[in-house]
Amino acid sequence: MIRAVPLLAAAALAGCVAGPPPEIATPVPALPASYLYATPSDEAGSLAALLPKDDPAFDRLAAQALAGSPTLGEALARIEQARGGADRAGAERLPNIGASVSVTGQRTNPAQFGTDLPPGVEIDNERVGYAANLTARWDPDIFGALRAQERAALLRVDAASAGAAAVRQALIAEIAASVIDWRTLAARQSELESDLGAAGELARLAEVRERAGIAPGFDRVRAESQAAASRSRLQSLSGERARADW
């Protein structure tokens, strides 16, 4: 019991010293009005400016992708679905008017009344009845629920349209990248083949000069090394072309 008294006194003293937690000011950071490294509007290019122009392969592939892409078809279907929901939400705010028309016919057998009818009394055995009904109903949007539903449906149309545009741009960008890579590989192959031919001709001339004794053998070795390097780069292009085909 005597040992517990100092412990309780120390705990009470610690509580008095600690006090409430300090208040730390956390001001809202000042954000810049624009991005620091934003591209100027006169330098920013559109998607059409980045696409390969006058390329028959790109035009054909892009047309086929836009005409038969299931991903783009799903995006367009979502737009139609969103438009249908928006039309329904707008129609629910309008009066609902209905009309119906009916025609009924009845046939009666005169024999069921017997033959002892008073003189001048005849039974019409066929009767036709016509009826028309007109109904109207309108629910006033007192609390704005219908208006909010219509606004949400219109925003879903905008979101679906933006999604379809994004899918379309992604398809076009992917096709353009593949076509550009393929054209780049073809141009590199043409240049490397030209370098290989020039290096081979240089190696032949160096060998002729070496045999004539007017040039050292080092020139021939260097020319053959350049030809081997060009040949190796040509071989590596086949792997890049295979990845582009994949």
PyMOL commands that set and color helices and strands:
alter all, ss='L'
color gray80, all
select helices_A, chain A and resi 4-18+47-50+56-68+70-91+110-113+145-212+217-245
alter helices_A, ss='H'
color red, helices_A
select strands_A, chain A and resi 96-107+126-137
alter strands_A, ss='S'
color yellow, strands_A
deselect
rebuild
show_as cartoon
